[in-house]
Amino acid sequence: MIVLTCAAAVAGIGFGVASTTAPGNSDNFACSANGANASRHVTVTDVSSNGSGDDYSAIQNAINTAGRLGGGIVTLRAGTFMVNGHLTLRNNVELTGMGPATVIKAGPRFLATESPTGGYPLVTTGGATNTTIADLTADQSGDTLNGNTPARLAGYVIEGRNSNNVVVNHVYVRNPFTYSITMVGTKNFCIENSSVRVTDSNRYNQLDGIHILDSSHGEVINNVIQSGDDGLVAHTIKSSVHDILYALNNVHGGAAADGMQLALGDFPIYDIKIENNNFYGSRFGIRTGYYDHRNGAVSNILISGNNIHSLAQGGQHAAIAIGGFGGIGPIAHVILKDNQACDAGTVSVQPGPGNAVSGTARCQGTER
């Protein structure tokens, strides 16, 4: 096994509006997806915006109207919009608010029905192309609803599902009872400048932050994540995950979980870049894991310029561990370069063609 070890301690970060403290120049990282390309504004009528009624039909009707017109921008003003259904975008539609003060909140009857594809998303792309979700807070009401249902992990708070060209920008997820922001079977996407906050992970498990499942060709850039479980995930179940950049994210994973996991099923994960992120407080920093039969291979991975700080058990677990256990497929062409581990354990990749570790740094100050 190729191993470099170092550890020290640094301070953590807060979780307000997304900010960048990771090293590097954000100009090097940009979205390739552009989402909806619409200029027509569609008015939402008959909404209360004070959390006193059910605004689902009014918002969904405006989305449907925009879709029938060939695309449009559905804008919600500041306020709380209670919904007892699952908002589904249409082709070339943008759903946007006025920032964090625009709150779409799961209502008291939100769990009465599932979305057509299963589970309980607040907003889903539902197979649409060219969509944008922006400038709003998504509150799944996991603090007041009992989200521990059999379908809890079948749908996600904000999801791009079976879609193409999806942008999620400046979205704030609160009180989730499932994964916060997820791409499922989606190609060409960008999740940027968003904030995920899990304040109570005792009621629910598997509260992943940003979860990329069976999807490809996308970016996850400049997000702030406080997760109850894994902070960032690339996950294969039905197809491979590839051609994805994770950059400039500030991530607190769960204390018994990972800052980022490459979660393997029978399909491979390849052509992934994990660059210039900060990871704090999780049990492990970045590592491989497995799902189900776990025969998938890992290849062409660059993990560079990341800072792994203050892991939950103070350096007892790996800062970065790619492979090193049985049951998964081959691991090849994995480069761990110029990462920094502070109060964290080893940085390693199992032996394989093209695998290498270089430039791992200790933190400035006291070294162990």
C-alpha positions in Angstrom: 0.0 0.0 0.0 1.2 3.5 -0.9 1.0 5.6 2.3 1.9 9.0 3.6 0.9 10.1 7.1 0.5 13.4 8.8 -1.7 15.1 11.4 -2.2 18.5 13.1 -5.3 20.6 14.0 -7.1 23.6 12.5 -10.4 25.3 13.3 -13.7 24.3 11.6 -16.1 26.5 9.6 -19.7 27.7 9.9 -22.7 26.9 7.8 -24.3 30.1 6.4 -24.4 31.0 2.8 -21.9 28.9 0.8 -18.4 30.2 1.0 -15.0 29.1 -0.3 -12.1 28.7 2.0 -10.4 25.9 0.1 -7.2 26.7 -1.7 -7.1 27.4 -5.4 -8.7 29.7 -7.9 -12.4 29.2 -8.5 -12.0 30.6 -12.0 -10.6 27.2 -12.9 -13.9 25.5 -12.0 -17.1 26.3 -13.8 -20.4 24.7 -14.7 -20.8 23.1 -18.1 -24.6 22.7 -17.8 -26.6 25.9 -18.2 -30.1 24.7 -17.3 -33.2 26.4 -18.5 -32.9 28.9 -21.3 -36.1 30.9 -20.8 -37.0 34.6 -20.7 -40.8 34.4 -20.4 -42.0 34.9 -16.8 -45.0 32.9 -15.6 -46.8 34.4 -12.6 -47.8 32.2 -9.7 -51.3 33.1 -8.5 -53.5 32.1 -5.5 -50.6 31.5 -3.1 -50.6 32.5 0.5 -46.8 32.6 1.0 -47.3 32.7 4.8 -47.3 29.0 5.5 -51.0 28.9 6.3 -52.3 26.9 3.3 -51.4 24.4 0.6 -49.6 26.2 -2.3 -48.7 23.0 -4.2 -51.4 23.3 -6.9 -50.7 27.0 -7.6 -47.0 26.5 -8.0 -47.4 23.3 -10.0 -49.9 24.9 -12.3 -47.5 27.7 -13.0 -44.7 25.2 -13.8 -47.1 23.3 -16.1 -48.1 26.5 -17.9 -44.4 27.4 -18.4 -43.8 24.0 -19.9 -46.7 24.2 -22.3 -45.4 27.6 -23.5 -42.1 26.0 -24.4 -40.3 27.2 -21.2 -40.4 29.9 -18.6 -39.3 31.3 -15.3 -41.5 30.6 -12.3 -40.5 33.0 -9.6 -41.7 32.8 -6.0 -41.5 35.9 -3.8 -40.1 35.9 -0.3 -42.3 33.9 2.1 -43.1 30.3 3.2 -44.9 28.2 0.6 -46.4 25.1 2.2 -46.8 22.2 -0.2 -48.5 18.8 0.3 -47.3 17.4 -3.0 -44.1 16.9 -5.0 -43.2 19.8 -7.4 -42.2 18.4 -10.8 -40.4 20.6 -13.4 -41.1 20.6 -17.1 -38.8 21.1 -20.1 -37.0 24.4 -20.1 -38.5 25.6 -16.8 -36.7 27.5 -14.1 -38.1 27.5 -10.6 -36.6 30.3 -8.6 -37.1 32.4 -5.6 -35.6 35.6 -4.0 -32.9 33.8 -2.0 -33.0 32.0 1.4 -36.2 33.9 2.4 -38.2 32.0 -0.2 -39.0 28.8 1.5 -40.8 25.8 0.0 -41.8 23.7 3.0 -43.3 20.2 3.2 -46.8 20.5 4.7 -48.7 18.3 7.2 -50.0 16.0 4.4 -46.8 15.9 2.4 -46.3 12.2 3.2 -49.8 11.2 2.2 -48.6 10.4 -1.4 -45.3 9.6 -3.1 -44.0 11.2 -6.2 -44.6 9.1 -9.4 -41.0 7.8 -9.3 -41.2 7.1 -5.6 -40.3 8.8 -2.3 -40.9 12.3 -1.2 -39.0 15.0 -3.1 -39.8 18.6 -2.6 -38.7 19.5 -6.1 -37.8 16.9 -8.8 -36.9 17.4 -12.5 -39.0 14.3 -13.2 -37.4 13.4 -16.6 -37.4 17.0 -17.9 -34.6 18.5 -19.9 -33.0 22.0 -19.5 -34.1 22.8 -16.0 -33.0 25.1 -13.2 -33.8 25.2 -9.5 -32.3 28.4 -7.9 -32.4 30.9 -5.1 -34.7 29.2 -2.6 -34.8 27.2 0.6 -36.2 23.7 0.5 -37.4 22.6 3.9 -38.6 18.9 4.1 -40.0 19.4 7.6 -38.1 16.3 8.9 -38.1 18.0 12.3 -41.9 17.8 12.5 -43.0 15.1 10.1 -42.2 11.4 10.7 -40.2 10.7 7.6 -39.2 7.2 8.7 -41.2 5.5 6.0 -40.3 2.6 3.7 -40.0 5.0 0.8 -37.8 7.5 2.6 -34.7 6.8 0.5 -36.5 6.4 -2.8 -36.8 10.2 -3.4 -34.7 13.2 -2.3 -35.3 16.7 -1.1 -34.0 18.3 -4.4 -33.5 15.9 -7.2 -32.5 15.8 -10.8 -34.0 12.5 -11.9 -33.6 10.9 -15.3 -32.9 14.3 -16.8 -30.4 16.2 -19.0 -28.9 19.7 -18.4 -29.9 20.4 -14.8 -28.6 23.3 -12.7 -29.1 23.7 -8.9 -27.8 27.0 -7.8 -28.1 28.8 -4.4 -30.5 26.2 -3.0 -30.6 25.8 0.8 -31.8 22.5 2.2 -33.1 22.3 5.7 -34.7 19.6 7.9 -34.2 16.7 5.5 -35.2 13.2 6.2 -33.4 11.8 3.1 -30.5 12.8 0.9 -30.5 16.6 0.5 -29.5 17.2 -3.1 -29.2 14.3 -5.5 -28.7 13.5 -9.2 -30.3 10.2 -10.2 -29.8 8.8 -13.8 -29.0 12.3 -14.9 -26.4 13.6 -17.4 -25.0 17.2 -17.7 -25.6 18.8 -14.4 -24.2 21.4 -12.0 -24.8 21.8 -8.3 -23.2 25.0 -7.1 -23.3 27.7 -4.4 -25.7 25.7 -2.3 -26.0 24.9 1.4 -27.1 21.7 3.1 -27.6 21.7 6.9 -28.6 18.7 9.0 -29.2 19.9 12.6 -30.6 16.7 14.0 -29.3 13.4 12.7 -30.7 11.3 15.7 -34.1 10.8 14.1 -32.9 9.6 10.7 -29.9 7.8 9.3 -28.3 8.1 5.9 -28.7 11.9 5.6 -26.2 12.3 2.8 -25.5 15.8 1.6 -24.9 15.9 -2.1 -25.3 12.4 -3.6 -24.6 11.6 -7.3 -26.2 8.3 -8.2 -25.9 6.6 -11.6 -25.2 10.0 -13.2 -22.4 11.5 -15.3 -20.9 14.7 -16.8 -21.4 17.2 -14.0 -19.9 19.5 -11.5 -20.4 20.0 -7.7 -18.8 23.3 -6.9 -18.6 25.8 -4.0 -21.2 24.2 -1.7 -21.3 24.2 2.1 -22.4 20.9 3.5 -23.3 19.8 7.1 -24.4 16.2 6.7 -25.7 13.6 9.1 -23.9 10.9 7.1 -21.6 11.1 4.0 -21.1 14.7 2.9 -20.4 14.0 -0.8 -21.1 10.7 -2.6 -20.5 9.2 -6.1 -22.6 6.1 -6.1 -23.3 3.3 -8.6 -26.3 1.0 -8.5 -27.7 0.7 -12.1 -25.0 2.4 -14.1 -21.5 3.9 -13.9 -20.7 7.3 -12.5 -18.1 9.3 -14.4 -16.8 12.6 -15.7 -17.6 14.6 -12.5 -15.8 17.4 -10.8 -16.1 18.1 -7.0 -14.3 21.3 -6.2 -14.2 24.1 -3.6 -16.7 22.5 -1.3 -16.7 22.9 2.5 -17.9 19.6 3.9 -18.7 18.4 7.4 -19.6 14.7 7.1 -21.2 12.8 9.9 -19.1 11.7 12.8 -19.5 8.0 11.9 -19.3 8.6 8.2 -17.2 10.0 5.4 -16.5 13.5 4.0 -16.7 11.9 0.6 -17.3 8.3 -0.5 -16.8 6.6 -3.8 -19.6 4.0 -3.3 -19.3 1.0 -5.6 -21.9 -1.4 -6.8 -21.3 -3.6 -9.9 -20.6 -0.6 -12.1 -17.4 1.5 -12.3 -16.6 4.9 -11.1 -14.1 6.7 -13.3 -12.9 10.1 -14.6 -13.6 11.8 -11.3 -11.7 14.9 -10.0 -11.9 15.9 -6.3 -10.0 19.1 -6.0 -9.5 21.9 -3.5 -12.1 20.9 -1.0 -12.2 21.2 2.8 -13.4 18.2 4.8 -14.0 18.4 8.5 -15.3 16.3 11.4 -16.2 13.0 9.7 -14.8 9.6 10.6 -12.9 9.4 7.3 -12.0 12.1 4.9 -12.2 10.6 1.4 -12.5 6.9 0.8 -13.9 4.0 -1.3 -16.9 2.1 0.0 -19.3 -0.4 -1.5 -22.9 -1.2 -2.1 -24.5 -4.6 -2.8 -22.3 -6.8 -4.9 -19.4 -4.2 -5.0 -17.6 -5.5 -8.1 -17.2 -2.1 -9.7 -13.8 -0.8 -10.6 -12.2 2.6 -9.8 -10.0 4.3 -12.4 -8.7 7.7 -13.6 -9.3 9.5 -10.3 -7.5 12.7 -9.4 -7.7 13.8 -5.7 -5.7 17.0 -5.4 -5.3 20.0 -3.2 -7.8 19.0 -0.6 -7.6 19.8 3.1 -8.7 17.1 5.5 -9.2 18.7 9.0 -10.0 17.5 12.5 -11.6 14.1 11.8 -14.0 12.9 14.4 -11.6 10.6 16.2 -8.5 12.8 15.9 -6.3 11.0 13.4 -7.3 7.4 14.2 -8.9 7.0 10.7 -7.6 7.7 7.2 -7.7 11.1 5.7 -7.8 9.5 2.3 -8.1 5.7 1.6 -8.7 4.5 -1.9 -9.1 0.7 -1.8 -7.2 -1.3 0.7 -10.0 -3.8 1.4 -11.3 -6.8 -0.5 -14.5 -7.3 -2.5 -14.4 -4.4 -5.0 -13.0 -4.3 -8.5 -9.6 -3.2 -9.6 -8.3 0.2 -8.8 -6.0 1.9 -11.3 -4.7 5.3 -12.3 -5.6 7.0 -9.0 -3.5 10.0 -8.2 -3.4 11.6 -4.7 -1.5 14.8 -5.1 -0.7 17.8 -2.8 -3.4 17.1 -0.2 -3.1 18.3 3.4 -4.1 16.2 6.4 -4.5 17.9 9.8 -5.5 15.9 12.8 -6.2 13.0 10.4 -4.6 9.7 9.6 -3.0 8.2 6.5 -3.3 9.2 2.9 -3.2 6.0 0.8 -4.2 4.2 -2.4 -3.8 0.4 -2.8 -1.1 -0.8 -5.3 -2.2 -0.8 -8.9 -1.3 0.4 -12.4 -0.7 4.2 -12.3 -1.6 4.6 -8.6 0.5 7.2 -6.8 0.7 9.5 -3.8 2.8 12.6 -3.7 3.1 15.9 -2.0 1.0 15.2 1.1 1.6 18.0 3.6 1.4 18.5 7.3 -0.3 21.5 8.6 1.6 24.5 9.7 2.3 24.5 13.4 2.7 21.5 15.7 3.1 18.2 14.0 2.5 14.7 15.4 
